[in-house]
């Protein structure tokens, strides 16, 4: 086998093995497993629906340490949904709408105005946080814990008094509640133009003795939400503690030690929450204070998950004095620039890690910013991907130029290589020595053709992550039939790309074969034609099937990635043809 062909086969085989193996043995089984899990969860929740109203609250606990006491502060239990009916404060912000009940002040109704479930004109907006009386409550709660059982703390049934019934960026709401035993609780809610709600709590005392209070916050989610079920994307609970990201899947939360995973950071700050593919509900306590955090799978009927924090040291409320606490809730879309902005403005460490950029973070995030910048210039993310591909080719040009020149020289040396093969047909060692001597004499590196292909593998996967996980790519159109660069090509050769009046959804995704995957396969076939045909029939047959295999494989990938690969093949062909023609003229 000539070294040029051997290197090419090695590079393509490695790429194909990684992609095909990942799709076959990771993505496929995980999707099937996720579908079965969702069916099981739906059955469990249906059986437990009648008991849901009787579920009890699970509020984080903290230990009083040191000389003060070893008691465990607690709070009174209350029903999951408030037992009393109360008016709701209206939330009206540029990107968010919803409401907050005066009973309990749980933030349990947040709709994202800028995003819809699908691209249909009549599609509903994303309803992110869900009311406590719904089938799948998903809400945030803030409050105080106390070690004094005689001092009632606010619960889900506590009805607060509000200064206004409208919460907007220009009109914060001040609320109050008196426990009837010497404590007055006040809360100010404010929302900005994006997705950040600020909660300022205070407690005023008319007692004659001091009291230790522990501010806490929690986000609770009922039911395991539908997920993509793909290994490379984390959907579940996460947080940053001591500047280190911790992620835990829903099944791991259920299987944990008594359903609780406590975190005791050594440094101040941190954050905790639940992440979906595109959405995030995160608690961001005072970054100058030390908190204890926890991931929890709560007991009871159905699946219930909770993330929470509570002050590790507590706050001493002096007799006749007051204490204050501030925290924030992010509930919205995981826009890269938005999370980076909050990280810088509020000092939230690694807030951008809520977006699962993956192992190639050092490539993926710069790639995103480059593509996003190009989109600002060109007005289309598809064109931005094409322009970005040109930039990648320019970066790799010196290496590719050297590689293609070496391949061109190898092509010119083919007659001499063939003579060596014929001369040493019976002595393989002598043949290899003669060929190495020829390469050394002609200053040709037979492995040069392999390196550019290998270097493109991390670029490919980093770009895949950009297209797959960033909200900016969701429903981003290209031209023609591509209306979502983050989704596979919606057309199929089996219904003549939509010309025939029937659907092919019954076919497995890799068999649906849209127009762009087919164009990618054709471009790959043409690129391989630029190389000399292998003398061995088996090698030649492998080369013939490579474009076909990759066509089926990439049928399930985001359309933006397939467009990138096709365009990259065309640019590579043009570059390779130009360089090889120059070498032939020089020779």
C-alpha positions as CSV (number, residue, x, y, z in Angstrom):
1,X,0.0,0.0,0.0
2,X,1.5,3.3,-0.9
3,X,2.0,5.6,2.1
4,X,-0.2,8.4,0.8
5,X,-3.2,6.0,0.6
6,X,-2.3,4.4,3.9
7,X,-2.3,7.8,5.7
8,X,-5.5,8.8,4.1
9,X,-7.2,5.5,5.0
10,X,-5.9,5.9,8.6
11,X,-7.2,9.4,9.0
12,X,-10.6,8.8,7.5
13,X,-11.0,5.5,9.3
14,X,-10.2,7.1,12.6
15,X,-12.7,9.9,12.0
16,X,-15.3,7.5,10.9
17,X,-14.7,5.2,13.8
18,X,-15.1,8.1,16.3
19,X,-18.2,9.5,14.7
20,X,-19.9,6.2,13.8
21,X,-19.1,4.6,17.2
22,X,-20.3,7.6,19.1
23,X,-23.6,7.7,17.1
24,X,-24.2,3.9,17.3
25,X,-23.1,3.1,20.8
26,X,-23.7,6.3,22.7
27,X,-26.4,8.4,21.1
28,X,-28.7,5.6,20.0
29,X,-28.8,3.6,23.2
30,X,-29.2,6.7,25.3
31,X,-32.1,8.0,23.3
32,X,-33.9,4.6,23.7
33,X,-33.1,4.6,27.4
34,X,-34.4,8.1,27.8
35,X,-37.7,7.3,25.9
36,X,-38.3,4.3,28.2
37,X,-37.5,6.4,31.3
38,X,-40.0,9.1,30.2
39,X,-42.7,6.5,29.8
40,X,-42.0,5.1,33.3
41,X,-42.0,8.6,34.8
42,X,-45.3,9.5,33.2
43,X,-46.9,6.3,34.6
44,X,-45.6,7.1,38.1
45,X,-46.8,10.6,38.1
46,X,-50.3,9.6,36.9
47,X,-50.5,7.1,39.8
48,X,-49.4,9.7,42.3
49,X,-51.5,12.7,41.1
50,X,-54.2,12.1,43.7
51,X,-51.7,12.3,46.5
52,X,-49.8,15.4,45.2
53,X,-51.8,17.9,47.1
54,X,-50.8,16.3,50.4
55,X,-47.1,16.6,49.8
56,X,-45.0,18.3,52.5
57,X,-42.5,21.1,52.2
58,X,-38.8,20.3,52.3
59,X,-36.9,23.3,53.4
60,X,-33.1,23.3,53.9
61,X,-31.8,22.8,57.4
62,X,-28.7,24.3,59.0
63,X,-26.9,23.4,62.2
64,X,-26.1,26.0,64.8
65,X,-22.4,25.4,65.6
66,X,-20.0,26.6,68.2
67,X,-21.0,27.7,71.7
68,X,-24.4,28.9,70.7
69,X,-26.3,25.6,70.3
70,X,-26.2,22.2,68.6
71,X,-29.9,22.4,67.8
72,X,-31.1,22.1,64.2
73,X,-33.2,25.0,63.1
74,X,-36.4,23.9,61.3
75,X,-39.5,25.4,59.8
76,X,-43.1,24.5,59.9
77,X,-44.3,22.1,57.2
78,X,-46.8,23.3,54.7
79,X,-48.6,21.8,51.7
80,X,-46.9,21.9,48.4
81,X,-49.6,24.1,47.0
82,X,-50.9,26.8,49.3
83,X,-54.0,25.8,51.1
84,X,-55.3,29.4,50.8
85,X,-56.3,31.3,47.7
86,X,-54.6,34.6,47.2
87,X,-54.2,37.3,44.5
88,X,-51.1,37.0,42.3
89,X,-48.6,39.8,41.4
90,X,-48.3,40.2,37.7
91,X,-44.7,40.0,36.2
92,X,-44.3,42.1,33.1
93,X,-40.7,42.5,31.8
94,X,-39.4,42.8,28.2
95,X,-38.4,39.1,28.1
96,X,-40.5,37.6,30.9
97,X,-44.1,37.5,31.9
98,X,-45.9,35.6,34.7
99,X,-47.1,36.0,38.2
100,X,-46.3,35.4,41.9
101,X,-49.0,34.4,44.5
102,X,-49.1,36.5,47.6
103,X,-49.5,33.1,49.4
104,X,-46.0,31.9,50.0
105,X,-44.4,34.3,47.4
106,X,-43.1,31.3,45.4
107,X,-41.8,32.3,42.0
108,X,-43.7,29.7,40.1
109,X,-45.0,31.3,36.9
110,X,-42.4,32.4,34.4
111,X,-43.0,32.5,30.6
112,X,-40.3,33.4,28.2
113,X,-41.6,35.9,25.7
114,X,-38.8,35.7,23.1
115,X,-39.0,31.9,22.6
116,X,-41.6,29.5,21.3
117,X,-41.9,25.7,21.6
118,X,-41.6,25.3,17.8
119,X,-41.2,27.5,14.8
120,X,-44.9,27.4,14.0
121,X,-46.6,30.8,14.1
122,X,-49.2,29.6,16.5
123,X,-46.8,27.8,18.8
124,X,-47.0,28.6,22.5
125,X,-44.2,30.5,24.3
126,X,-41.9,28.6,26.5
127,X,-43.6,28.2,29.9
128,X,-40.5,27.7,32.1
129,X,-41.5,27.8,35.8
130,X,-44.8,26.2,36.6
131,X,-47.4,27.0,39.3
132,X,-47.5,24.9,42.4
133,X,-51.1,23.7,41.6
134,X,-50.1,22.4,38.1
135,X,-49.3,18.8,37.1
136,X,-45.5,19.5,37.3
137,X,-44.7,22.3,39.7
138,X,-41.4,24.0,39.1
139,X,-40.7,26.9,41.4
140,X,-38.3,28.9,43.5
141,X,-38.8,29.8,47.1
142,X,-36.9,32.0,49.5
143,X,-37.2,32.3,53.3
144,X,-35.7,32.1,56.7
145,X,-35.0,29.1,59.0
146,X,-34.9,29.4,62.8
147,X,-33.9,27.2,65.7
148,X,-36.7,28.7,67.8
149,X,-39.8,26.6,67.3
150,X,-41.9,29.2,69.1
151,X,-41.1,31.8,66.3
152,X,-43.2,31.0,63.2
153,X,-41.4,31.6,59.9
154,X,-43.2,32.4,56.6
155,X,-44.6,29.3,54.9
156,X,-46.5,28.5,51.6
157,X,-49.7,29.5,53.4
158,X,-48.5,32.9,54.6
159,X,-50.3,35.6,52.8
160,X,-48.1,38.7,52.3
161,X,-49.2,42.3,51.9
162,X,-47.9,44.0,48.7
163,X,-47.2,47.6,47.9
164,X,-48.2,47.0,44.3
165,X,-49.6,44.2,42.1
166,X,-47.2,44.8,39.2
167,X,-43.6,43.7,39.1
168,X,-41.6,45.3,36.2
169,X,-38.1,46.7,35.6
170,X,-39.4,50.1,36.7
171,X,-41.7,49.1,39.5
172,X,-40.2,46.8,42.2
173,X,-42.7,45.4,44.7
174,X,-42.3,45.6,48.5
175,X,-44.1,43.0,50.6
176,X,-44.5,42.4,54.4
177,X,-45.7,39.7,56.7
178,X,-45.9,39.7,60.5
179,X,-45.7,36.5,62.5
180,X,-47.7,37.9,65.4
181,X,-44.8,37.1,67.8
182,X,-42.5,40.1,67.5
183,X,-41.1,39.5,64.0
184,X,-41.9,41.5,60.8
185,X,-40.6,40.0,57.5
186,X,-40.2,42.3,54.6
187,X,-39.2,41.5,51.0
188,X,-38.5,43.6,47.9
189,X,-38.8,41.9,44.5
190,X,-37.1,43.5,41.5
191,X,-36.6,42.3,37.9
192,X,-34.3,43.6,35.3
193,X,-34.7,43.7,31.5
194,X,-33.5,40.1,31.1
195,X,-34.1,37.1,33.3
196,X,-32.7,38.1,36.7
197,X,-35.0,38.6,39.7
198,X,-33.4,40.2,42.8
199,X,-34.8,39.2,46.2
200,X,-34.0,41.6,49.2
201,X,-35.2,40.1,52.5
202,X,-35.2,41.7,55.9
203,X,-36.4,40.8,59.3
204,X,-37.3,43.4,62.1
205,X,-37.5,42.3,65.7
206,X,-39.4,43.8,68.6
207,X,-38.2,40.9,70.9
208,X,-36.3,41.4,74.1
209,X,-33.8,38.6,73.2
210,X,-31.6,37.9,70.2
211,X,-32.5,35.2,67.6
212,X,-30.4,33.4,65.0
213,X,-31.8,33.2,61.5
214,X,-30.6,31.4,58.5
215,X,-31.6,32.8,55.0
216,X,-32.2,30.0,52.5
217,X,-33.4,29.6,48.9
218,X,-34.5,26.6,46.9
219,X,-35.6,25.5,43.5
220,X,-37.9,22.5,43.3
221,X,-39.0,20.5,40.3
222,X,-41.7,17.9,40.1
223,X,-41.3,15.1,37.6
224,X,-38.3,14.2,35.5
225,X,-38.4,16.5,32.5
226,X,-37.9,15.3,28.9
227,X,-34.2,15.4,28.0
228,X,-32.3,14.8,24.9
229,X,-30.7,11.8,26.6
230,X,-27.3,12.4,24.9
231,X,-24.1,11.8,26.8
232,X,-22.4,15.0,25.6
233,X,-25.1,17.3,27.0
234,X,-25.8,17.6,30.7
235,X,-29.4,18.3,31.7
236,X,-30.2,18.2,35.4
237,X,-28.8,19.8,38.5
238,X,-25.6,21.7,38.6
239,X,-23.7,24.3,40.5
240,X,-20.3,26.0,41.0
241,X,-18.7,25.6,44.4
242,X,-15.1,26.7,45.2
243,X,-15.0,27.8,41.5
244,X,-15.5,24.2,40.4
245,X,-18.4,23.0,38.3
246,X,-20.5,20.1,39.8
247,X,-23.1,18.3,37.6
248,X,-25.5,15.6,38.7
249,X,-28.1,13.9,36.5
250,X,-31.7,13.2,37.6
251,X,-31.1,9.5,37.9
252,X,-27.9,10.0,39.9
253,X,-29.9,12.3,42.3
254,X,-32.5,9.5,42.8
255,X,-29.7,7.0,43.4
256,X,-27.7,9.1,45.8
257,X,-27.1,8.6,49.5
258,X,-30.7,8.9,50.9
259,X,-31.4,11.2,48.0
260,X,-29.2,14.0,49.4
261,X,-25.8,15.3,48.2
262,X,-24.6,18.0,50.6
263,X,-21.8,20.4,49.5
264,X,-19.9,22.5,52.1
265,X,-17.7,24.9,50.1
266,X,-14.6,26.3,51.7
267,X,-14.9,29.7,50.0
268,X,-17.7,32.3,49.7
269,X,-20.1,32.6,46.9
270,X,-21.2,30.0,44.4
271,X,-24.5,29.2,42.7
272,X,-26.8,26.2,42.2
273,X,-29.7,25.4,39.9
274,X,-31.4,23.2,37.3
275,X,-30.4,23.3,33.6
276,X,-32.2,22.2,30.5
277,X,-30.7,22.2,27.1
278,X,-31.4,25.9,26.6
279,X,-33.0,27.1,29.9
280,X,-31.6,27.7,33.4
281,X,-33.1,28.2,36.8
282,X,-30.3,29.2,39.1
283,X,-30.0,30.5,42.7
284,X,-27.3,33.1,43.2
285,X,-26.9,34.0,46.8
286,X,-24.8,36.8,48.2
287,X,-21.3,36.1,46.7
288,X,-19.6,37.6,49.7
289,X,-21.1,35.0,52.1
290,X,-20.5,31.3,52.6
291,X,-23.4,29.0,52.0
292,X,-24.1,25.3,52.3
293,X,-25.6,23.8,49.2
294,X,-27.5,20.5,48.5
295,X,-28.8,18.4,45.6
296,X,-31.8,16.5,46.7
297,X,-34.3,13.9,45.5
298,X,-37.2,14.3,47.8
299,X,-39.2,11.4,49.1
300,X,-42.9,11.0,48.4
301,X,-45.1,10.0,45.4
302,X,-43.5,10.7,42.0
303,X,-40.1,12.2,41.3
304,X,-39.3,15.5,43.1
305,X,-35.9,17.2,42.8
306,X,-34.6,20.1,44.7
307,X,-31.5,22.2,44.8
308,X,-31.0,24.6,47.7
309,X,-28.7,26.7,49.8
310,X,-28.7,28.0,53.3
311,X,-26.4,30.3,55.2
312,X,-23.7,28.2,56.9
313,X,-23.1,30.6,59.8
314,X,-26.5,32.2,60.3
315,X,-27.3,35.8,61.2
316,X,-27.9,37.1,64.7
317,X,-31.0,39.2,65.0
318,X,-30.4,41.4,68.0
319,X,-33.2,42.4,70.3
320,X,-35.1,45.3,68.7
321,X,-32.8,45.1,65.6
322,X,-32.9,44.0,62.0
323,X,-31.0,41.7,59.6
324,X,-31.0,41.7,55.8
325,X,-30.2,39.2,53.1
326,X,-30.0,39.4,49.3
327,X,-30.2,36.7,46.7
328,X,-31.0,36.4,43.0
329,X,-32.9,34.0,40.8
330,X,-31.9,33.6,37.1
331,X,-34.8,32.0,35.2
332,X,-34.5,32.1,31.5
333,X,-32.5,31.5,28.3
334,X,-28.8,30.6,28.6
335,X,-27.4,33.3,26.3
336,X,-23.6,33.3,26.3
337,X,-23.2,37.1,26.4
338,X,-25.8,37.4,29.1
339,X,-24.2,34.9,31.5
340,X,-20.8,36.4,30.8
341,X,-22.2,39.8,31.6
342,X,-23.7,38.7,34.9
343,X,-20.4,36.9,35.8
344,X,-18.5,40.1,35.4
345,X,-21.1,42.5,36.8
346,X,-22.1,40.5,39.9
347,X,-18.9,38.5,40.5
348,X,-20.6,35.1,39.8
349,X,-17.7,32.7,39.3
350,X,-18.0,30.5,36.1
351,X,-21.6,31.4,35.5
352,X,-21.0,30.6,31.8
353,X,-20.5,26.9,32.7
354,X,-24.2,26.6,32.8
355,X,-23.8,26.2,29.0
356,X,-22.4,22.7,28.4
357,X,-19.4,23.7,26.1
358,X,-17.9,20.3,26.8
359,X,-14.3,19.0,26.8
360,X,-13.2,21.4,24.1
361,X,-14.3,24.5,26.1
362,X,-11.1,26.3,25.1
363,X,-12.2,25.9,21.4
364,X,-16.0,25.9,21.7
365,X,-16.5,29.2,23.4
366,X,-14.1,31.2,21.1
367,X,-15.7,29.5,18.1
368,X,-19.1,30.7,19.3
369,X,-18.0,34.3,19.7
370,X,-16.3,34.2,16.3
371,X,-19.5,32.9,14.6
372,X,-21.7,35.2,16.6
373,X,-19.5,38.2,15.5
374,X,-19.7,37.1,11.9
375,X,-23.5,36.7,12.2
376,X,-23.6,40.4,13.3
377,X,-21.7,41.3,10.1
378,X,-23.5,39.0,7.7
379,X,-27.0,38.8,9.2
380,X,-27.3,35.0,9.0
381,X,-25.7,32.3,11.2
382,X,-25.5,30.0,8.2
383,X,-23.4,32.5,6.3
384,X,-21.4,33.0,9.5
385,X,-20.6,29.3,9.6
386,X,-19.4,29.5,6.0
387,X,-17.2,32.5,6.7
388,X,-15.9,30.8,9.9
389,X,-14.9,27.8,7.8
390,X,-12.9,30.0,5.5
391,X,-11.2,31.4,8.6
392,X,-10.4,27.9,9.8
393,X,-8.9,27.0,6.4
394,X,-6.7,30.1,6.5
395,X,-5.5,29.2,10.0
396,X,-4.6,25.7,8.8
397,X,-3.3,26.8,5.4
398,X,0.4,26.6,6.2
399,X,0.0,23.0,7.5
400,X,-2.4,22.1,4.7
401,X,-0.1,23.6,2.1
402,X,2.8,21.5,3.3
403,X,0.6,18.5,3.4
404,X,-0.8,18.9,-0.1
405,X,2.6,19.7,-1.5
406,X,3.9,16.4,0.1
407,X,0.9,14.6,-1.4
408,X,1.6,16.1,-4.8
409,X,5.2,15.0,-4.7
410,X,4.0,11.6,-3.6
411,X,1.8,11.5,-6.7
412,X,4.7,12.4,-8.9
413,X,6.8,9.7,-7.3
414,X,4.2,7.0,-7.9
415,X,6.0,5.5,-11.0
416,X,9.2,5.1,-8.9
417,X,7.3,3.7,-6.0
418,X,5.7,1.2,-8.3
419,X,9.1,0.2,-9.6
420,X,10.3,-0.5,-6.1
421,X,7.3,-2.6,-5.4
422,X,7.9,-4.7,-8.4
423,X,11.7,-5.0,-7.8
424,X,11.2,-6.1,-4.1
425,X,7.9,-8.0,-4.5
426,X,9.3,-10.9,-2.5
427,X,11.2,-9.0,0.1
428,X,8.9,-6.6,2.1
429,X,11.7,-5.3,4.4
430,X,13.9,-4.4,1.5
431,X,10.9,-2.7,-0.2
432,X,10.2,-0.6,2.8
433,X,13.8,0.4,3.2
434,X,14.0,1.4,-0.5
435,X,10.9,3.4,-0.2
436,X,12.1,5.2,2.9
437,X,15.3,6.0,1.2
438,X,13.4,7.4,-1.8
439,X,11.2,9.6,0.5
440,X,14.3,10.9,2.3
441,X,16.1,11.7,-1.0
442,X,13.1,13.5,-2.4
443,X,12.3,15.2,1.0
444,X,8.8,13.8,1.2
445,X,6.9,13.0,4.4
446,X,4.5,10.2,3.8
447,X,2.6,11.0,7.0
448,X,1.9,14.6,6.1
449,X,-1.4,13.9,4.5
450,X,-2.8,12.5,7.7
451,X,-2.2,15.4,10.0
452,X,-4.7,18.0,8.6
453,X,-7.6,15.5,8.8
454,X,-6.7,14.6,12.4
455,X,-6.5,18.2,13.5
456,X,-10.0,18.9,12.1
457,X,-11.6,16.3,14.5
458,X,-11.5,18.7,17.6
459,X,-12.7,21.5,15.4
460,X,-15.6,19.4,14.1
461,X,-16.7,18.4,17.6
462,X,-16.3,22.0,19.0
463,X,-18.4,23.4,16.2
464,X,-20.9,20.6,16.8
465,X,-21.3,21.8,20.4
466,X,-21.7,25.4,19.3
467,X,-24.6,24.4,17.0
468,X,-26.1,22.0,19.5
469,X,-26.1,23.7,22.8
470,X,-26.1,27.5,22.3
471,X,-29.6,29.2,22.4
472,X,-28.4,31.6,19.7
473,X,-28.4,28.7,17.2
474,X,-31.9,27.5,18.2
475,X,-34.3,28.1,15.3
476,X,-31.6,30.1,13.4
477,X,-32.4,29.8,9.7
478,X,-30.2,29.5,6.7
479,X,-31.6,29.6,3.2
480,X,-34.2,27.5,1.4
481,X,-35.5,24.6,3.4
482,X,-33.1,25.0,6.3
483,X,-35.0,26.9,8.9
484,X,-33.1,25.6,12.0
485,X,-29.3,25.2,11.8
486,X,-29.4,23.3,15.1
487,X,-31.7,20.5,13.8
488,X,-31.0,17.9,11.1
489,X,-31.9,18.6,7.5
490,X,-35.7,18.1,7.4
491,X,-35.9,16.9,3.8
492,X,-35.6,13.3,2.6
493,X,-34.6,11.6,-0.6
494,X,-37.3,9.0,0.0
495,X,-40.1,11.4,-0.6
496,X,-38.2,13.4,-3.2
497,X,-37.3,16.1,-0.8
498,X,-40.9,16.9,0.0
499,X,-42.3,16.7,-3.5
500,X,-44.2,13.4,-2.7
501,X,-47.2,13.8,-0.4
502,X,-46.1,11.5,2.4
503,X,-43.9,11.6,5.5
504,X,-40.8,9.5,6.1
505,X,-40.9,9.9,9.9
506,X,-41.3,6.2,10.3
507,X,-37.7,5.7,9.1
508,X,-34.8,5.8,11.5
509,X,-33.2,9.3,11.4
510,X,-29.9,8.1,9.7
511,X,-32.0,6.7,6.8
512,X,-34.0,9.9,6.1
513,X,-31.1,11.4,4.1
514,X,-31.7,15.1,3.5
515,X,-30.4,17.1,0.7
516,X,-27.4,18.6,2.5
517,X,-26.1,15.2,3.8
518,X,-26.3,14.0,0.2
519,X,-24.4,17.0,-1.1
520,X,-21.8,16.4,1.6
521,X,-21.4,12.8,0.4
522,X,-21.0,14.0,-3.2
523,X,-18.4,16.6,-2.2
524,X,-16.5,13.9,-0.2
525,X,-16.5,11.6,-3.2
526,X,-15.2,14.3,-5.5
527,X,-12.5,15.2,-3.0
528,X,-11.3,11.6,-2.8
529,X,-11.2,11.5,-6.6
530,X,-8.3,14.0,-6.5
531,X,-6.1,11.3,-4.9
532,X,-4.7,8.5,-7.0
533,X,-6.7,5.3,-6.9
534,X,-5.2,2.7,-4.5
535,X,-3.6,-0.2,-6.4
536,X,-5.1,-2.7,-4.0
537,X,-8.8,-3.6,-4.9
538,X,-9.8,-3.9,-1.2
539,X,-8.4,-0.4,-0.5
540,X,-10.2,0.9,-3.6
541,X,-13.5,-0.6,-2.4
542,X,-13.1,1.0,1.1
543,X,-12.5,4.4,-0.5
544,X,-15.7,4.0,-2.6
545,X,-17.8,3.3,0.5
546,X,-16.4,6.1,2.7
547,X,-18.6,8.9,1.2
548,X,-21.7,6.6,1.5
549,X,-21.1,5.8,5.1
550,X,-20.5,9.4,6.1
551,X,-23.6,10.5,4.2
552,X,-25.8,8.2,6.4
553,X,-23.9,9.1,9.5
554,X,-24.2,12.9,9.1
555,X,-27.9,12.6,8.3
556,X,-28.6,12.9,12.0
557,X,-26.3,15.8,12.7
558,X,-27.4,19.5,12.9
559,X,-27.8,21.0,9.4
560,X,-25.3,23.7,10.2
561,X,-22.6,21.1,10.9
562,X,-23.3,19.3,7.6
563,X,-23.2,22.6,5.7
564,X,-19.8,23.3,7.4
565,X,-18.5,19.9,6.3
566,X,-19.7,20.3,2.7
567,X,-18.2,23.7,2.4
568,X,-15.0,22.6,4.0
569,X,-14.8,19.7,1.4
570,X,-15.2,22.2,-1.4
571,X,-12.6,24.5,-0.1
572,X,-10.2,21.6,0.5
573,X,-10.7,20.4,-3.1
574,X,-10.0,23.8,-4.5
575,X,-6.9,24.2,-2.3
576,X,-5.6,20.7,-3.1
577,X,-6.2,21.0,-6.8
578,X,-4.4,24.4,-7.0
579,X,-1.4,23.2,-5.0
580,X,-1.0,19.9,-6.9
581,X,-1.2,21.7,-10.2
582,X,1.5,24.1,-9.1
583,X,3.7,21.2,-8.1
584,X,3.1,19.4,-11.4
585,X,4.1,22.6,-13.3
586,X,7.2,23.0,-11.1
587,X,8.2,19.4,-11.8
